[in-house]
Amino acid sequence: MSERQVWEVIVPNEDGREYVYQVDAHPLLKERTVALQVWIKHCQDGGDALPTKVRATRLEVEAA
């Protein structure tokens, strides 16, 4: 069984609100790749954010 890679991604919107997403990602993906993928989805859903302000942090997840 593979290890889960859970990331918390914070997207600060241009209207001043912050959106927080928690996503599972492939273990080989790096922080910036995960952040940009979430940013793309956020913008496709109508959000307005700059990609340079999006940040991702890997969360510690206990194995089930």
N, C-alpha and C positions, 0 to 999 in steps of 0.2 A: 504494500500500500504506500502511495506517495504522500509526502508531507504537504500539508495545506499551507499556502502562502496567502495570508489575508492582509490587505492593505487598507488603511484609512486615507482617503483622498479628500482634501479640503479645496473647494473651488470658491474663491471670493468673487461674487457677481458684481457687475458694474453698478448695480443699484444699492450696494452696501451690505447686502446679505451674504452670509457664508453658507454653502451647501456642503454637507458631509456625506460621503459615500463610503461604504465598506464593500470591498470586492475581493473575490478569489482570483488569483492570477497564477499563471504557469510559473514554476520555480525558477526558470531561467530569465524571466523578465526583470528588468531593472526598474528602479524608482521612477525615473523620468518617463520611461515607456508607459508604465501603468498610469501615471498622472496624465499624460497626453491622451491616452485612450479614453479615460474618464472625461476629460475636458471635451473631446470630440463628441461624445454621447450627450454631455450636458448641453452643448451648443446645438446639436441636432434637435434636442427637446425644447429649444426656445431660450436657453440661457444665454447670457451675454457676459463673457469673462475673458480675460487675457491669459494666454497660455503660460506666460512667464510667472504668474502669481499662483499657479496651481501647485500644491505640494502633496506628496504622498509619504506615508510612514508605515513601515511594516509592523503589524501587530503580532504579539506573541499569542499563539493559539495552542491549547493543550490537545493532544491527540485523543480522539474518541475511542 
